[in-house]
């Protein structure tokens, strides 16, 4: 057979297609069936249940599918009023546009998207510099899906280093096996690392005296030669505390200095035995402390800090889907955790748990670095803390609540030997205790004593009826009998919203305390009107009796 000089590709494809039984008439009838009339709103699912457990045999118009899902999602809570989450919920329109333009990019395809990979590396270098790594230009780190994945990576590196040291010393890595030390206030992702990767989790009890977080001196009771590291959290998710402040007299001028928990933990481990290889990582406050309190000693300036992780989608102000882990240097990321991949025509290096991941959140993070800069991030952090202080003081001044977080209280090291009025400067964040913009509060002792039947969890339910999402839950083990309500003050929590929250919270609390039956919560949920009205609610309204008398028709007064 001789080769043809030209092949008709249309005929080639037609001959290659799957053959279907039936005639031309059948083809026409099938086409007619597929283009049947559909309703504009919700298509056929306007009067039929949507598929929940099986994929439907036929689809519907994309606009109709959108409308159905859109309407059902309207039953979700409002992200703006979600005060339970640390996750950021707003970015400027330019960032939205940038994410939409790049949402189809896969970060792992570095050969196909080289500039995206360069932007990723820039973010790592910026964070390394911000956290005072020895060399930001040669920083070693990676983006992750969130701080949870970053925690796993940092923990794995510590475990592998411990294993290598044990093997070199001729000791077993199985008996009794590795352990990790952390406060009982640790977020679940820290405990997940221990459970998923066969590391004994040693939880250090918290107390009121330790400010509801890890007590470094207590933690030393749990450290031994099999301890691979100590997780130190810069900003407890329960109360926002960075840690207890220890005023220490200085030699000169009668000044005082404070020892923060990370530094204190480092000093205690140094005293214990440097060769045991106890390392740790800090999380969450990594996007607050560098901007709000840059003098705070917590990062790579402390030699024992070998890895830091954080959530870019929390106080990094990016949309959900991005976290970061950065190591002090290459020596603290074992080589056997780094995979060399010969993939899609290039050689790539991977040290993440996920392979494919969206590039858009990383691009959003870089957008923030360029758009906000240091001054912008600092402004957001200071505003968050200012609004958190406003909420804290309002709650405490009401006498109905006791605030457990301390960010509104004067910094002890600044106030020693001086009056509060002389020391506390509302515009100087250093005048206040350092911490995350988190307000943790509970019923005051006087309220609990006078109204023992009133349950604090009703506050959560009644606030939810007004749209607010404020969780009520127990503190960490050893203090689990204490229930707290917690508000995370993010960038979208403006002073106006703080005022509305305080108005609603006080109104709900006072109405609850006026009722003395076990049906407080249900009674109030059924109340359409409240006897309490703010000045704005009353302003511009006619007084009672100014309207005409109801005639009994549907024109009854509301």
PAVO-531660 format. One line per field, with one value per residue (C-alpha): x, y, z; residue in three letters. Coordinates in steps of 0.2 Angstrom, whole numbers, plus 5000, padded with zeros to 4 digits. Layout:
BEGIN
u: [X  ...]
v: [Y  ...]
w: [Z  ...]
residuo: [ALA  ...]
//
This chain:
BEGIN
u: [5000  5007  5007  4994  5000  4985  4973  4956  4955  4936  4934  4948  4939  4922  4928  4936  4921  4910  4896  4879  4865  4849  4845  4846  4828  4834  4848  4836  4824  4838  4844  4826  4825  4841  4835  4818  4811  4817  4811  4822  4823  4830  4825  4815  4822  4810  4797  4809  4822  4840  4851  4860  4867  4869  4874  4859  4857  4855  4861  4853  4857  4872  4862  4849  4862  4870  4854  4850  4867  4867  4850  4854  4871  4861  4857  4875  4880  4888  4907  4907  4897  4907  4917  4922  4935  4952  4951  4951  4935  4939  4951  4950  4942  4959  4964  4948  4952  4970  4964  4950  4963  4975  4963  4966  4985  4993  5008  5017  5018  5034  5040  5023  5021  5038  5033  5021  5035  5046  5032  5031  5049  5048  5035  5046  5060  5050  5043  5061  5067  5052  5056  5074  5081  5100  5098  5082  5089  5093  5078  5071  5052  5036  5018  5005  4987  4986  4996  4990  5000  5014  5014  5015  5030  5039  5036  5042  5058  5061  5056  5069  5083  5080  5080  5096  5104  5098  5105  5122  5123  5118  5101  5084  5072  5057  5059  5052  5050  5049  5038  5033  5029  5015  5003  4985  4979  4987  4976  4970  4982  4997  4989  4986  5004  5008  4994  4997  5016  5017  5024  5019  5009  5014  5001  5007  4992  4987  4982  4975  4993  5001  4988  4979  4994  5010  5020  5038  5044  5030  5034  5052  5044  5039  5055  5067  5080  5066  5058  5060  5054  5042  5028  5026  5011  5013  4995  4983  4968  4958  4962  4975  4988  5006  5011  5014  5025  5039  5046  5065  5075  5089  5105  5104  5092  5079  5071  5063  5063  5051  5054  5042  5038  5048  5064  5060  5057  5074  5083  5076  5080  5098  5100  5093  5105  5108  5113  5095  5090  5074  5067  5050  5040  5028  5012  4997  5005  5018  5008  5003  5019  5031  5020  5011  5025  5041  5052  5045  5058  5051  5057  5074  5083  5082  5095  5084  5069  5072  5055  5041  5024  5009  4992  4993  4974  4972  4981  4991  4975  4973  4958  4958  4970  4987  4999  5018  5032  5050  5066  5080  5092  5094  5102  5086  5076  5083  5087  5076  5061  5064  5059  5067  5054  5057  5040  5033  5050  5058  5067  5057  5060  5045  5044  5025  5012  5001  5007  4995  4988  4980  4992  4979  4981  5000  4997  4985  4998  5011  4997  4996  5014  5015  4999  5000  5019  5025  5015  4999  5000  5005  4990  4978  4986  4985  4967  4962  4969  4961  4944  4948  4952  4936  4926  4935  4933  4914  4911  4921  4913  4895  4899  4890  4906  4924  4937  4950  4961  4974  4977  4967  4977  4992  5009  5016  5034  5029  5017  5029  5033  5021  5003  4992  4987  5005  5010  4995  4995  4980  4991  5006  5002  5018  5008  4997  4999  5005  4993  4981  4966  4955  4942  4938  4925  4913  4899  4906  4906  4892  4881  4884  4880  4864  4857  4864  4850  4855  4866  4880  4878  4861  4871  4878  4861  4853  4867  4865  4847  4853  4866  4881  4892  4901  4906  4904  4915  4926  4944  4958  4960  4962  4951  4938  4925  4927  4916  4921  4913  4926  4927  4941  4943  4948  4950  4932  4926  4925  4921  4903  4901  4909  4896  4882  4889  4890  4872  4865  4875  4870  4852  4851  4860  4848  4833  4840  4843  4825  4818  4819  4812  4822  4814  4824  4832  4816  4806  4818  4819  4801  4801  4799  4802  4813  4810  4827  4831  4847  4847  4848  4833  4822  4828  4816  4802  4785  4780  4767  4749  4753  4746  4727  4719  4718  4702  4705  4710  4727  4732  4736  4750  4766]
v: [5000  5017  5032  5045  5062  5069  5062  5069  5071  5074  5056  5049  5055  5050  5032  5032  5037  5025  5018  5019  5008  5016  5027  5045  5047  5041  5053  5067  5062  5060  5078  5084  5076  5084  5102  5100  5116  5119  5132  5147  5145  5129  5119  5103  5103  5117  5104  5089  5085  5088  5073  5069  5052  5048  5057  5062  5053  5070  5087  5104  5121  5129  5144  5133  5123  5139  5146  5130  5129  5148  5148  5133  5141  5156  5147  5147  5160  5176  5176  5194  5189  5173  5178  5160  5158  5165  5162  5178  5182  5197  5204  5219  5217  5218  5202  5193  5197  5191  5174  5171  5174  5161  5148  5135  5135  5120  5126  5109  5112  5123  5120  5125  5140  5146  5164  5156  5146  5162  5171  5156  5157  5176  5173  5160  5173  5187  5176  5170  5188  5194  5180  5184  5168  5168  5169  5175  5174  5155  5152  5134  5133  5129  5134  5122  5120  5128  5128  5110  5103  5114  5107  5089  5094  5103  5089  5076  5085  5085  5066  5062  5072  5063  5046  5050  5055  5040  5028  5037  5034  5016  5018  5011  5023  5011  5008  5018  5028  5047  5060  5077  5090  5104  5113  5105  5121  5115  5115  5098  5099  5097  5082  5075  5075  5064  5052  5051  5049  5038  5050  5050  5066  5073  5087  5099  5105  5123  5134  5151  5155  5150  5162  5147  5142  5131  5134  5132  5126  5113  5107  5103  5089  5080  5082  5067  5060  5054  5071  5076  5094  5106  5114  5132  5142  5160  5165  5152  5148  5148  5165  5173  5174  5174  5169  5175  5190  5189  5206  5205  5219  5225  5231  5249  5263  5252  5246  5229  5217  5203  5185  5178  5159  5155  5162  5155  5138  5139  5144  5130  5117  5124  5121  5103  5097  5104  5087  5080  5089  5097  5109  5118  5128  5143  5146  5158  5173  5173  5186  5197  5198  5204  5219  5223  5220  5219  5220  5203  5189  5173  5169  5163  5176  5162  5148  5134  5139  5128  5129  5141  5139  5150  5152  5164  5163  5169  5185  5184  5191  5179  5168  5151  5138  5144  5140  5142  5133  5139  5131  5140  5132  5117  5107  5106  5099  5081  5077  5061  5071  5080  5071  5074  5072  5070  5075  5084  5087  5095  5091  5097  5096  5093  5092  5094  5081  5087  5086  5096  5112  5128  5142  5156  5157  5159  5173  5181  5180  5189  5202  5206  5208  5220  5229  5231  5231  5232  5248  5241  5224  5234  5245  5231  5222  5238  5241  5223  5225  5242  5235  5219  5231  5241  5225  5218  5234  5236  5218  5220  5237  5229  5218  5204  5196  5192  5194  5180  5188  5201  5212  5227  5226  5237  5229  5225  5228  5246  5250  5245  5261  5272  5276  5267  5284  5289  5273  5267  5276  5271  5273  5263  5244  5241  5249  5233  5215  5207  5194  5190  5201  5188  5191  5176  5180  5171  5175  5185  5176  5188  5183  5164  5166  5176  5167  5149  5142  5153  5143  5153  5142  5151  5166  5158  5152  5169  5178  5166  5170  5188  5182  5183  5167  5167  5150  5144  5130  5123  5127  5115  5099  5103  5119  5110  5115  5133  5138  5153  5163  5169  5182  5183  5201  5201  5215  5215  5217  5236  5247  5249  5230  5230  5242  5232  5216  5224  5231  5214  5205  5216  5216  5197  5195  5207  5199  5182  5187  5195  5177  5164  5148  5134  5140  5157  5153  5147  5161  5174  5165  5167  5186  5197  5213  5218  5231  5237  5249  5258  5277  5273  5262  5275  5290  5295  5284  5290  5287  5273  5279  5291  5279  5276  5262  5245  5241  5222  5220  5215  5233  5229  5239  5230]
w: [5000  4995  5007  5003  4999  5009  5022  5024  5043  5044  5036  5047  5063  5057  5054  5071  5081  5091  5081  5088  5083  5075  5061  5057  5064  5081  5081  5078  5092  5104  5100  5102  5119  5125  5120  5129  5137  5155  5168  5170  5189  5195  5180  5185  5202  5206  5211  5213  5226  5220  5219  5236  5235  5216  5201  5190  5174  5165  5169  5169  5163  5171  5176  5185  5194  5200  5206  5216  5224  5227  5236  5247  5252  5257  5273  5278  5291  5285  5284  5290  5306  5309  5324  5328  5315  5313  5294  5284  5274  5264  5251  5239  5222  5213  5223  5219  5200  5202  5210  5197  5183  5191  5199  5185  5189  5198  5209  5207  5188  5190  5173  5165  5177  5181  5186  5198  5206  5207  5216  5228  5232  5235  5248  5257  5257  5263  5278  5282  5282  5293  5305  5305  5297  5295  5276  5268  5251  5253  5264  5264  5266  5256  5255  5262  5262  5279  5295  5299  5284  5289  5307  5300  5289  5304  5315  5303  5301  5320  5321  5307  5315  5332  5323  5314  5331  5340  5326  5326  5345  5343  5352  5347  5339  5344  5362  5370  5355  5351  5360  5357  5371  5370  5380  5383  5374  5358  5342  5336  5321  5333  5341  5324  5320  5335  5331  5312  5314  5329  5341  5359  5363  5380  5385  5398  5409  5408  5422  5427  5433  5417  5407  5400  5390  5391  5407  5402  5419  5420  5402  5407  5418  5402  5392  5391  5379  5368  5366  5347  5351  5360  5351  5357  5351  5349  5352  5360  5350  5366  5373  5362  5375  5370  5387  5405  5407  5419  5425  5428  5436  5425  5431  5424  5426  5436  5419  5418  5404  5400  5396  5384  5384  5368  5375  5392  5385  5375  5391  5401  5387  5386  5404  5402  5389  5372  5364  5367  5352  5358  5345  5342  5331  5333  5324  5321  5329  5314  5305  5320  5332  5318  5314  5330  5342  5332  5348  5354  5355  5348  5331  5323  5333  5346  5341  5346  5335  5320  5311  5311  5303  5301  5291  5277  5277  5294  5299  5283  5276  5261  5257  5264  5256  5261  5275  5276  5285  5285  5292  5300  5287  5276  5290  5299  5284  5282  5264  5264  5266  5249  5234  5217  5204  5185  5179  5164  5156  5171  5188  5203  5221  5233  5252  5255  5259  5245  5227  5217  5225  5219  5215  5217  5236  5235  5222  5234  5248  5237  5232  5251  5253  5238  5242  5261  5264  5282  5286  5279  5289  5305  5302  5301  5316  5327  5321  5326  5343  5346  5342  5352  5367  5365  5365  5380  5391  5386  5392  5408  5412  5410  5425  5417  5410  5415  5401  5401  5387  5393  5377  5385  5401  5404  5401  5419  5414  5408  5422  5437  5447  5438  5437  5424  5417  5415  5407  5395  5379  5368  5352  5359  5358  5368  5383  5383  5385  5369  5361  5347  5344  5352  5366  5377  5391  5402  5414  5429  5446  5452  5438  5440  5459  5457  5442  5443  5431  5417  5405  5396  5380  5378  5373  5358  5352  5355  5346  5331  5330  5326  5314  5325  5326  5343  5350  5368  5373  5387  5390  5387  5399  5417  5415  5405  5418  5413  5398  5387  5373  5361  5348  5335  5329  5311  5298  5294  5312  5312  5326  5320  5321  5338  5344  5336  5344  5361  5360  5355  5368  5382  5377  5376  5393  5402  5394  5400  5417  5419  5416  5429  5421  5412  5395  5394  5378  5369  5376  5369  5352  5350  5355  5340  5349  5363  5377  5374  5360  5356  5352  5334  5334  5343  5333  5320  5326  5332  5350  5354  5351  5337  5324  5321  5331  5323  5314  5315  5297  5290  5292  5310  5318  5317]
residuo: [UNK  UNK  UNK  UNK  UNK  UNK  UNK  UNK  UNK  UNK  UNK  UNK  UNK  UNK  UNK  UNK  UNK  UNK  UNK  UNK  UNK  UNK  UNK  UNK  UNK  UNK  UNK  UNK  UNK  UNK  UNK  UNK  UNK  UNK  UNK  UNK  UNK  UNK  UNK  UNK  UNK  UNK  UNK  UNK  UNK  UNK  UNK  UNK  UNK  UNK  UNK  UNK  UNK  UNK  UNK  UNK  UNK  UNK  UNK  UNK  UNK  UNK  UNK  UNK  UNK  UNK  UNK  UNK  UNK  UNK  UNK  UNK  UNK  UNK  UNK  UNK  UNK  UNK  UNK  UNK  UNK  UNK  UNK  UNK  UNK  UNK  UNK  UNK  UNK  UNK  UNK  UNK  UNK  UNK  UNK  UNK  UNK  UNK  UNK  UNK  UNK  UNK  UNK  UNK  UNK  UNK  UNK  UNK  UNK  UNK  UNK  UNK  UNK  UNK  UNK  UNK  UNK  UNK  UNK  UNK  UNK  UNK  UNK  UNK  UNK  UNK  UNK  UNK  UNK  UNK  UNK  UNK  UNK  UNK  UNK  UNK  UNK  UNK  UNK  UNK  UNK  UNK  UNK  UNK  UNK  UNK  UNK  UNK  UNK  UNK  UNK  UNK  UNK  UNK  UNK  UNK  UNK  UNK  UNK  UNK  UNK  UNK  UNK  UNK  UNK  UNK  UNK  UNK  UNK  UNK  UNK  UNK  UNK  UNK  UNK  UNK  UNK  UNK  UNK  UNK  UNK  UNK  UNK  UNK  UNK  UNK  UNK  UNK  UNK  UNK  UNK  UNK  UNK  UNK  UNK  UNK  UNK  UNK  UNK  UNK  UNK  UNK  UNK  UNK  UNK  UNK  UNK  UNK  UNK  UNK  UNK  UNK  UNK  UNK  UNK  UNK  UNK  UNK  UNK  UNK  UNK  UNK  UNK  UNK  UNK  UNK  UNK  UNK  UNK  UNK  UNK  UNK  UNK  UNK  UNK  UNK  UNK  UNK  UNK  UNK  UNK  UNK  UNK  UNK  UNK  UNK  UNK  UNK  UNK  UNK  UNK  UNK  UNK  UNK  UNK  UNK  UNK  UNK  UNK  UNK  UNK  UNK  UNK  UNK  UNK  UNK  UNK  UNK  UNK  UNK  UNK  UNK  UNK  UNK  UNK  UNK  UNK  UNK  UNK  UNK  UNK  UNK  UNK  UNK  UNK  UNK  UNK  UNK  UNK  UNK  UNK  UNK  UNK  UNK  UNK  UNK  UNK  UNK  UNK  UNK  UNK  UNK  UNK  UNK  UNK  UNK  UNK  UNK  UNK  UNK  UNK  UNK  UNK  UNK  UNK  UNK  UNK  UNK  UNK  UNK  UNK  UNK  UNK  UNK  UNK  UNK  UNK  UNK  UNK  UNK  UNK  UNK  UNK  UNK  UNK  UNK  UNK  UNK  UNK  UNK  UNK  UNK  UNK  UNK  UNK  UNK  UNK  UNK  UNK  UNK  UNK  UNK  UNK  UNK  UNK  UNK  UNK  UNK  UNK  UNK  UNK  UNK  UNK  UNK  UNK  UNK  UNK  UNK  UNK  UNK  UNK  UNK  UNK  UNK  UNK  UNK  UNK  UNK  UNK  UNK  UNK  UNK  UNK  UNK  UNK  UNK  UNK  UNK  UNK  UNK  UNK  UNK  UNK  UNK  UNK  UNK  UNK  UNK  UNK  UNK  UNK  UNK  UNK  UNK  UNK  UNK  UNK  UNK  UNK  UNK  UNK  UNK  UNK  UNK  UNK  UNK  UNK  UNK  UNK  UNK  UNK  UNK  UNK  UNK  UNK  UNK  UNK  UNK  UNK  UNK  UNK  UNK  UNK  UNK  UNK  UNK  UNK  UNK  UNK  UNK  UNK  UNK  UNK  UNK  UNK  UNK  UNK  UNK  UNK  UNK  UNK  UNK  UNK  UNK  UNK  UNK  UNK  UNK  UNK  UNK  UNK  UNK  UNK  UNK  UNK  UNK  UNK  UNK  UNK  UNK  UNK  UNK  UNK  UNK  UNK  UNK  UNK  UNK  UNK  UNK  UNK  UNK  UNK  UNK  UNK  UNK  UNK  UNK  UNK  UNK  UNK  UNK  UNK  UNK  UNK  UNK  UNK  UNK  UNK  UNK  UNK  UNK  UNK  UNK  UNK  UNK  UNK  UNK  UNK  UNK  UNK  UNK  UNK  UNK  UNK  UNK  UNK  UNK  UNK  UNK  UNK  UNK  UNK  UNK  UNK  UNK  UNK  UNK  UNK  UNK  UNK  UNK  UNK  UNK  UNK  UNK  UNK  UNK  UNK  UNK  UNK  UNK  UNK  UNK  UNK  UNK  UNK  UNK  UNK  UNK  UNK  UNK  UNK  UNK  UNK  UNK  UNK  UNK]
//
